[in-house]
């Protein structure tokens, strides 16, 4: 095939494709080896000895199948997620989850008479201002400042 390098190059130029997309009939290799001018190559193309190969495409079949599965809700688990947790849950959603948990815990402490009313009110406003990162943080604060009700 190395003897056909220049013929393949000329054919590629004439057919306006890359050299890899030039097909040369293996039965007529001798005729192609002799052809050295553009005119001779054109004649061989006309005869069908040299042809342009079709383009290779990328099949979308697998992509379609995956898309259907994703529409059904599959393949969306934690192993498929690449962004940070902050990107997945908005700041607002994270805040709402946290503040609701804190307020729920404060209500429990008040109804179970573990903290007094004015401590509840103080902690409620502190929670609203973003003082506590979690329920554990709130309880740590109550413990260090000895705000548990004394029985």
C-alpha positions in Angstrom: 0.0 0.0 0.0 3.0 2.4 0.5 3.3 2.6 -3.3 -0.1 4.3 -3.4 0.7 7.2 -1.1 0.8 9.9 -3.7 -2.3 8.4 -5.5 -4.2 8.3 -2.3 -3.2 12.0 -1.6 -4.3 13.1 -5.1 -7.6 11.2 -4.8 -8.3 12.8 -1.4 -7.7 16.2 -2.9 -10.0 15.5 -5.9 -12.7 13.9 -3.8 -12.4 16.6 -1.1 -12.1 14.1 1.8 -9.3 13.0 4.1 -6.9 10.3 2.9 -8.4 7.8 5.3 -11.7 8.1 3.4 -10.3 7.1 0.1 -11.1 3.5 -1.0 -9.0 1.9 -3.6 -10.2 -1.3 -5.3 -7.8 -4.1 -4.2 -8.4 -5.9 -7.5 -7.1 -3.0 -9.5 -4.1 -1.9 -7.4 -1.8 -2.2 -10.4 -3.8 0.3 -12.5 -3.8 2.8 -9.6 0.0 2.4 -9.1 0.5 3.5 -12.7 -1.7 6.6 -12.4 0.4 9.6 -11.5 -1.5 12.6 -12.7 -4.7 14.1 -11.5 -6.4 13.3 -14.8 -5.6 9.6 -14.5 -6.9 9.6 -10.9 -10.1 11.3 -12.1 -10.5 8.6 -14.8 -10.2 5.9 -12.1 -12.7 7.7 -9.9 -15.1 7.8 -12.8 -14.6 4.0 -13.4 -15.3 3.3 -9.7 -11.8 2.0 -8.9 -11.3 4.8 -6.4 -14.2 5.8 -4.2 -15.1 8.1 -1.4 -16.0 6.2 1.8 -19.0 7.3 3.8 -18.5 9.3 6.9 -18.5 7.5 10.2 -21.0 8.9 12.7 -21.4 8.4 16.4 -24.4 6.3 17.3 -26.9 8.1 19.5 -28.6 4.8 20.4 -26.9 4.5 23.8 -27.4 8.2 24.6 -31.2 7.8 23.9 -31.4 4.8 26.2 -29.7 6.7 29.0 -31.9 9.7 28.4 -35.0 7.6 28.8 -33.7 6.1 32.0 -32.9 9.5 33.4 -36.4 10.7 32.5 -37.7 7.8 34.6 -35.5 9.0 37.5 -32.8 6.3 37.3 -29.1 7.0 37.4 -29.5 10.1 39.5 -28.1 8.8 42.8 -25.3 10.2 44.9 -22.7 8.3 42.9 -23.7 10.3 39.8 -23.4 13.7 41.4 -20.2 15.7 40.9 -20.9 19.2 42.2 -20.6 20.2 45.8 -23.5 19.8 48.2 -23.9 23.6 48.3 -24.6 23.6 44.6 -27.2 20.8 44.9 -29.1 22.5 47.7 -29.6 26.3 47.6 -28.5 28.4 50.5 -32.1 29.2 51.2 -33.2 25.5 51.3 -30.3 24.7 53.6 -31.2 27.6 55.9 -34.9 26.5 56.0 -34.0 23.0 56.9 -31.7 24.2 59.7 -33.9 26.9 61.2 -36.9 24.6 61.2 -35.0 21.9 63.1 -33.7 24.5 65.6 -37.2 25.9 66.2 -38.7 22.5 66.6 -36.0 21.6 69.2 -36.6 24.8 71.1 -40.3 24.2 71.2 -39.7 20.7 72.5 -37.4 22.0 75.2 -40.0 24.7 76.2 -43.0 22.3 76.3 -41.0 19.7 78.2 -40.1 22.5 80.7 -36.4 22.0 80.2 -35.9 25.7 79.5 -37.9 28.7 80.8 -40.0 31.0 78.6 -37.6 33.9 78.5 -34.6 31.6 77.7 -36.7 30.1 74.9 -37.4 33.6 73.5 -33.7 34.6 73.7 -32.5 31.4 72.0 -35.2 31.8 69.4 -33.9 35.2 68.3 -30.3 33.9 68.5 -31.2 31.0 66.2 -32.9 33.5 63.8 -29.8 35.6 63.6 -27.8 32.5 62.6 -25.9 32.0 65.9 -26.3 28.2 65.9 -25.0 25.9 63.2 -27.0 22.9 64.4 -29.1 21.5 67.2 -25.9 20.1 68.8 -24.5 23.6 68.7 -27.6 25.0 70.4 -27.5 22.4 73.1 -23.8 23.0 73.7 -24.6 26.7 74.2 -27.4 26.0 76.7 -25.0 23.7 78.6 -22.1 26.0 78.8 -24.2 29.0 79.8 -26.2 26.8 82.3 -29.5 27.7 80.9 -31.1 24.3 81.6 -34.0 24.6 84.1 -32.9 23.7 87.6 -35.3 21.1 89.1 
